[in-house]
Amino acid sequence: MKSIESEIKDLIKKLFSEKKIEVFIGYENGTLPLRTTPYFVSPNDDLDKLAWNRFCSNNLAVYLPRVVAKKKGGNSCKVGILCKGCDSRSVVGLIKEKQLSRNDVFIIGIVCPGIIDTKKILSEIKSSDIEHIDEDDENIMVKFKDGKKNFRKKDHLYECCINCEFTTPFVYDTLIGDGKSSSNTITSSQKVAEFSAKSRQERWQIFEQELTKCIRCYACRNACPNCYCKECFAEQTKPKWFSVTNDLSDIIFYHIGRIFHQAGRCVDCGACVRACPMDVDLRLFTRMLVDEVKERFGYDPGLNFEEAPPLTTFASDDKQEFITEPS
């Protein structure tokens, strides 16, 4: 990881010196163990703070529309951004939905080995006990005052990383890494498959049970690159779709609206789940839609600029049994 960090720093320094970018969005180590935070770098900032490790979980694409809009004072503006496979797909989606242009962004693709779920590690230790963290290809080594403990990386990945099919970005200006990844690559999770196999009533009960934990903080919305509306439907007053309360009916209305807005757009990055302070398993429902779109339309979002999203097109052979033969 240290060699990749050095490669990133050298590349950003070169891009700044050649005036190819005005700002770079990457990562720096967080103030808490096992965490990183987004780092917005200008030409005179400290590049040594840039980090790359197995805790770089944020989908940085969420910041692009705002950063590009803020920097649009001159004739040309280019924001550099470090993109894992899922992040790059989000960038492609933003460009296809005309939230920025391809000329606005310099995509530095990085082959993602899978991101470590910090909560899985912290469930086994206390963060206040940690003195030092190191890693090799297979393990995270956490040192304490009175010893150390090794954690196997493949056993502590985020669920979306375990199921990731696109660890290497498809769209980039330059790529860091060899195009291979050590993370597992299966098409969907057992949990989602089991949920999908349940009856409609059982699925609704699980949906309600999960959403009783929601406190309407909108962290899921704010972390999602697809949620870029200047005024969210959840906060509109003309028309007013539903009330801003913690009543379960209002919570359900909000989540159904947001989840279905992701159909054909969600890249399964897991940003909404990581942002949720109440551990609502939103991915259980968004991933079900990802699989449904894949099955019905053979479509994976964010892989190229040419293919139109399925919900913006019509084909005479589209399946319509949900209309003609409702279950």
C-alpha positions as CSV (number, residue, x, y, z in Angstrom):
1,M,0.0,0.0,0.0
2,K,2.9,2.4,0.8
3,S,4.2,2.1,-2.8
4,I,0.8,2.8,-4.2
5,E,0.5,5.9,-1.8
6,S,3.8,7.1,-3.2
7,E,2.7,6.6,-6.8
8,I,-0.5,8.6,-6.1
9,K,1.4,11.5,-4.5
10,D,3.9,11.6,-7.4
11,L,1.1,11.6,-9.9
12,I,-0.9,14.4,-8.2
13,K,2.3,16.5,-7.9
14,K,2.8,16.1,-11.6
15,L,-0.8,16.9,-12.5
16,F,-0.6,20.1,-10.4
17,S,2.7,21.1,-12.0
18,E,1.3,20.6,-15.5
19,K,-1.9,22.5,-14.5
20,K,-4.0,19.6,-15.5
21,I,-6.1,19.8,-12.4
22,E,-7.0,22.6,-9.9
23,V,-8.1,20.4,-7.0
24,F,-7.8,16.8,-6.1
25,I,-10.2,14.7,-4.1
26,G,-8.5,11.8,-2.3
27,Y,-8.1,10.4,1.2
28,E,-6.1,11.1,4.4
29,N,-5.9,9.1,7.5
30,G,-8.6,9.9,10.1
31,T,-8.2,11.0,13.6
32,L,-9.6,7.6,14.8
33,P,-7.9,4.3,14.3
34,L,-8.9,2.2,11.3
35,R,-10.5,5.2,9.5
36,T,-9.8,7.6,6.6
37,T,-11.5,10.8,5.6
38,P,-11.9,12.6,2.3
39,Y,-9.0,15.0,1.6
40,F,-9.5,18.0,-0.7
41,V,-6.1,19.0,-2.0
42,S,-5.1,22.3,-3.8
43,P,-1.6,22.9,-5.4
44,N,-0.1,24.4,-2.2
45,D,-1.5,21.8,0.2
46,D,0.5,19.0,1.9
47,L,0.5,16.0,-0.5
48,D,2.2,13.9,2.2
49,K,-1.2,13.7,4.0
50,L,-2.6,11.7,1.1
51,A,-3.4,8.1,2.0
52,W,-4.4,4.9,0.4
53,N,-5.2,1.8,2.4
54,R,-7.9,-0.8,3.0
55,F,-10.0,1.7,5.0
56,C,-10.6,4.2,2.2
57,S,-14.4,3.5,2.1
58,N,-15.9,6.8,1.1
59,N,-17.4,7.1,-2.4
60,L,-15.7,10.4,-3.4
61,A,-17.9,10.9,-6.4
62,V,-20.6,12.4,-4.1
63,Y,-18.5,15.6,-3.8
64,L,-17.9,16.2,-7.6
65,P,-21.0,18.2,-8.6
66,R,-20.5,20.7,-5.7
67,V,-16.7,21.0,-6.2
68,V,-17.0,21.4,-10.0
69,A,-19.8,24.0,-9.6
70,K,-17.7,25.9,-7.0
71,K,-14.6,25.9,-9.2
72,K,-16.4,27.0,-12.4
73,G,-15.1,30.5,-12.4
74,G,-12.7,30.2,-15.4
75,N,-12.9,28.8,-18.9
76,S,-11.5,25.4,-17.9
77,C,-11.8,23.5,-14.7
78,K,-10.7,20.0,-14.0
79,V,-11.0,18.2,-10.7
80,G,-8.8,15.2,-10.1
81,I,-10.4,12.3,-8.2
82,L,-9.3,8.9,-6.9
83,C,-11.8,6.3,-7.9
84,K,-12.2,2.7,-7.0
85,G,-14.3,0.6,-9.3
86,C,-17.7,1.5,-7.7
87,D,-16.7,5.2,-7.4
88,S,-15.8,5.4,-11.1
89,R,-19.2,4.0,-12.0
90,S,-20.8,6.7,-10.0
91,V,-18.7,9.3,-11.8
92,V,-19.9,7.9,-15.2
93,G,-23.5,8.1,-13.9
94,L,-23.1,11.7,-12.9
95,I,-21.7,12.6,-16.3
96,K,-24.5,10.7,-18.1
97,E,-27.1,12.5,-16.0
98,K,-25.3,15.8,-17.0
99,Q,-24.3,16.8,-13.5
100,L,-20.8,17.5,-14.8
101,S,-19.0,17.0,-18.1
102,R,-16.2,14.6,-18.9
103,N,-13.9,17.5,-19.3
104,D,-14.5,18.6,-15.7
105,V,-12.9,15.6,-14.2
106,F,-9.6,13.7,-14.3
107,I,-10.3,10.2,-13.1
108,I,-7.4,8.4,-11.4
109,G,-8.6,4.8,-11.3
110,I,-7.3,2.5,-8.7
111,V,-7.7,-1.3,-8.6
112,C,-9.5,-2.0,-5.4
113,P,-8.6,-5.1,-3.3
114,G,-11.7,-4.7,-1.2
115,I,-12.4,-2.3,1.7
116,I,-12.3,-3.4,5.3
117,D,-15.4,-3.1,7.4
118,T,-14.2,-1.2,10.4
119,K,-17.2,-2.2,12.5
120,K,-16.3,-5.9,12.1
121,I,-12.9,-5.3,13.6
122,L,-14.1,-2.9,16.3
123,S,-16.7,-5.5,17.4
124,E,-13.8,-7.6,18.5
125,I,-11.6,-4.9,20.1
126,K,-11.8,-1.5,21.8
127,S,-10.6,1.4,19.6
128,S,-9.2,3.1,22.7
129,D,-6.7,0.2,23.1
130,I,-5.2,0.6,19.7
131,E,-1.6,1.9,19.5
132,H,-0.5,1.0,15.9
133,I,-1.9,-0.6,12.8
134,D,0.0,-2.3,10.0
135,E,-1.0,-4.6,7.1
136,D,0.4,-7.1,4.7
137,D,-1.3,-8.8,1.7
138,E,-3.5,-11.0,3.9
139,N,-3.8,-9.5,7.3
140,I,-4.5,-6.3,9.3
141,M,-2.2,-6.3,12.4
142,V,-3.5,-4.2,15.3
143,K,-1.1,-3.6,18.2
144,F,-2.2,-2.9,21.7
145,K,-0.4,-1.9,24.9
146,D,-0.1,-5.5,26.0
147,G,0.0,-7.4,22.7
148,K,-1.4,-7.6,19.1
149,K,-4.0,-9.3,17.1
150,N,-4.2,-10.2,13.4
151,F,-7.4,-9.9,11.4
152,R,-7.7,-11.8,8.1
153,K,-8.7,-9.2,5.5
154,K,-11.0,-11.4,3.5
155,D,-13.0,-12.2,6.6
156,H,-13.6,-8.5,7.4
157,L,-14.6,-7.0,4.1
158,Y,-17.7,-4.9,3.6
159,E,-20.5,-7.0,2.2
160,C,-20.6,-5.0,-1.0
161,C,-16.9,-5.7,-1.5
162,I,-17.4,-9.4,-1.1
163,N,-20.0,-9.3,-3.8
164,C,-18.2,-6.8,-6.1
165,E,-17.9,-7.7,-9.8
166,F,-16.1,-4.5,-10.9
167,T,-13.0,-4.0,-8.7
168,T,-11.2,-2.3,-11.6
169,P,-12.6,1.0,-13.0
170,F,-13.9,0.8,-16.6
171,V,-13.5,4.5,-17.2
172,Y,-10.3,6.4,-16.2
173,D,-7.6,8.8,-17.4
174,T,-4.9,6.8,-15.7
175,L,-5.0,3.6,-13.8
176,I,-3.0,2.6,-10.7
177,G,-2.6,-1.1,-10.1
178,D,-2.4,-4.2,-12.2
179,G,-6.0,-4.7,-13.0
180,K,-6.4,-7.7,-10.6
181,S,-8.0,-7.9,-7.2
182,S,-7.9,-10.3,-4.3
183,S,-11.5,-9.7,-3.2
184,N,-14.2,-12.4,-3.8
185,T,-16.3,-11.8,-6.9
186,I,-19.7,-13.3,-6.8
187,T,-22.8,-11.7,-8.3
188,S,-25.0,-11.2,-5.2
189,S,-25.1,-12.0,-1.5
190,Q,-26.8,-15.0,0.1
191,K,-28.7,-12.6,2.3
192,V,-30.2,-10.8,-0.6
193,A,-31.0,-14.1,-2.4
194,E,-32.8,-15.4,0.7
195,F,-34.7,-12.1,1.1
196,S,-35.8,-12.2,-2.6
197,A,-37.1,-15.7,-2.2
198,K,-39.5,-14.8,0.6
199,S,-43.1,-14.1,0.0
200,R,-44.3,-10.5,-0.6
201,Q,-45.7,-10.3,3.0
202,E,-42.5,-11.6,4.6
203,R,-40.4,-9.1,2.6
204,W,-42.7,-6.3,3.7
205,Q,-42.4,-7.3,7.4
206,I,-38.6,-7.3,7.1
207,F,-38.7,-4.0,5.3
208,E,-40.9,-2.5,8.1
209,Q,-38.7,-4.0,10.8
210,E,-35.6,-2.5,9.4
211,L,-37.1,1.0,8.9
212,T,-38.3,1.2,12.5
213,K,-34.7,1.9,13.3
214,C,-34.6,5.0,10.9
215,I,-34.4,8.4,12.6
216,R,-34.8,10.4,9.4
217,C,-31.3,12.0,9.5
218,Y,-30.9,11.6,5.7
219,A,-27.3,10.4,6.1
220,C,-28.1,7.7,3.4
221,R,-29.2,10.4,1.0
222,N,-26.3,12.7,1.7
223,A,-23.7,10.0,1.2
224,C,-25.1,8.8,-2.1
225,P,-23.7,10.2,-5.4
226,N,-27.1,9.7,-7.0
227,C,-28.8,12.0,-4.6
228,Y,-27.8,15.4,-6.0
229,C,-31.1,17.2,-6.2
230,K,-31.0,20.8,-4.9
231,E,-34.3,20.1,-3.2
232,C,-35.1,16.6,-2.2
233,F,-38.6,15.3,-2.7
234,A,-38.6,14.5,1.0
235,E,-38.4,18.2,1.8
236,Q,-40.6,19.7,-0.9
237,T,-43.7,21.7,0.3
238,K,-45.2,22.3,-3.2
239,P,-46.2,19.6,-3.7
240,K,-45.8,18.1,-0.2
241,W,-45.4,14.4,-0.7
242,F,-45.4,13.4,3.0
243,S,-44.7,14.8,6.4
244,V,-41.3,15.2,8.0
245,T,-42.0,13.0,11.0
246,N,-40.7,9.8,12.6
247,D,-44.0,8.1,12.0
248,L,-43.3,4.7,10.3
249,S,-45.6,5.6,7.3
250,D,-43.6,8.7,6.6
251,I,-40.3,6.9,7.0
252,I,-41.5,4.1,4.6
253,F,-42.7,6.7,2.0
254,Y,-39.3,8.4,2.1
255,H,-37.3,5.2,1.7
256,I,-39.5,3.7,-1.0
257,G,-39.1,6.9,-3.0
258,R,-35.3,7.0,-2.5
259,I,-34.7,3.3,-3.2
260,F,-36.7,3.3,-6.4
261,H,-34.9,6.4,-7.5
262,Q,-31.8,4.2,-7.5
263,A,-33.2,1.6,-9.9
264,G,-30.8,1.3,-12.8
265,R,-28.5,3.9,-11.2
266,C,-27.2,2.2,-8.0
267,V,-23.6,0.9,-8.3
268,D,-23.8,-1.0,-5.0
269,C,-21.0,1.0,-3.4
270,G,-22.5,0.7,0.1
271,A,-22.2,4.4,0.9
272,C,-25.7,4.6,2.3
273,V,-25.2,1.6,4.6
274,R,-21.9,2.9,6.0
275,A,-23.4,6.4,6.6
276,C,-26.4,5.1,8.5
277,P,-25.9,5.7,12.3
278,M,-28.7,3.2,13.1
279,D,-27.3,0.3,11.0
280,V,-30.4,0.1,8.8
281,D,-29.6,-2.6,6.2
282,L,-30.5,-0.5,3.1
283,R,-28.4,-2.6,0.9
284,L,-30.8,-5.5,1.3
285,F,-33.3,-3.5,-0.7
286,T,-31.1,-1.5,-3.1
287,R,-29.1,-4.7,-4.1
288,M,-32.4,-6.4,-4.8
289,L,-33.1,-3.7,-7.4
290,V,-29.6,-4.0,-8.8
291,D,-30.2,-7.7,-9.4
292,E,-33.7,-7.1,-10.8
293,V,-32.4,-4.5,-13.3
294,K,-29.6,-6.9,-14.3
295,E,-32.0,-9.8,-14.8
296,R,-34.7,-7.8,-16.7
297,F,-32.5,-5.5,-18.8
298,G,-29.0,-7.0,-18.7
299,Y,-27.8,-3.6,-17.5
300,D,-25.0,-2.7,-15.1
301,P,-24.8,1.1,-14.5
302,G,-21.7,3.2,-14.9
303,L,-19.7,0.9,-17.2
304,N,-19.7,3.2,-20.3
305,F,-21.0,6.5,-21.5
306,E,-22.9,5.1,-24.5
307,E,-25.4,2.7,-23.1
308,A,-28.7,4.4,-22.0
309,P,-30.1,3.5,-18.6
310,P,-33.1,1.1,-19.0
311,L,-35.6,3.4,-17.4
312,T,-34.9,6.1,-20.0
313,T,-35.5,3.8,-23.0
314,F,-38.2,1.6,-24.4
315,A,-38.0,-1.7,-26.4
316,S,-40.9,-3.6,-27.8
317,D,-39.7,-6.8,-26.2
318,D,-39.4,-5.3,-22.7
319,K,-41.0,-7.6,-20.1
320,Q,-44.4,-6.4,-19.0
321,E,-45.8,-9.2,-17.0
322,F,-45.8,-7.0,-13.9
323,I,-48.7,-5.1,-15.7
324,T,-50.3,-8.0,-17.6
325,E,-49.9,-10.7,-15.0
326,P,-49.5,-9.1,-11.6
327,S,-48.8,-11.7,-8.8
